[in-house]
Amino acid sequence: MRTATLSIRIRKDLKEKMKELKEINWRKEIEEFIERRIKEVELMRTLRAMDEALKGIPESSEPAWKAIRESRERR
């Protein structure tokens, strides 16, 4: 896997606390946080797109289970 460097500025006191907690793999922690956050944002975008796509579709007056049952019975 190829990697890239990401530099950020953080408060000095925060950096000092990170140095004290050497048992924590900060690169791994930060990478996992970024991955989770990306997934959250992508999911929200997908849900918004689905909402937009469904806006023009009228709501059915019939329950979905009934339409599925009728479709199966027609086979």
N, C-alpha and C positions, 0 to 999 in steps of 0.2 A: 504494500500500500504506500502510495506517495503521500508525503506530508507537506504542509506549508506553514509558514510562521505567521502568527497573529500577535501583534503587540497591542496592549491596552494600558491605559493609565489607571491606577487605583490609588486610593488614599494610602499615605505612608504607614499609618497605624495598622491598616489592614494587611499590608505587605509584611510588617513585622510579626503580626499574629500568625500569618501563614508560615513564616520561617520557624516559629516556635513549634508548630504542629508538623513536624517532619514525617510523622507516620502516615500522613494523608498524601495521596498521590494527586496533587492539585491539577496536573495536566489531564489526568483521567476524569477527575470530578468535573472540571470545566467542560471537557469534551462531551461527557454524558449529559450535562445540563443543556448544552447547545443542541445536541441531537434531540432531546425531549422537547425543547422549545420549538425547534423546527417542525417536528411532528404535530405539535399542538396547532401551530399557525397554519400548516398545510391542511389539517383537518378542518379548522374553522373556515378556511377559504373554500374547501370542497363543500361544506355544509351550506355556506352562503350561496354558492353556485347552484346547488340543488334547490334551495329555496327559490332562487330567481327562476330556475327552469320550471318549477311547479306552480309559480304564480298564475300562469295563464291557463292552467288545467282546472276545470271546474270540479268541485267536490262531488263524489258519487253519492247518490241517495241510497244506494244499496251497500250492505256490508261486503267487504272483500271476500270473506269466507264463502258467502253465498255465490258470488260470481265464480270463484274457484271450483266450488262443488258442481255448479251447472256446466262448467267447461269440462270437468272430468266425466260427468255423466253423458255428455255428448260424444265421447270417444267410442 
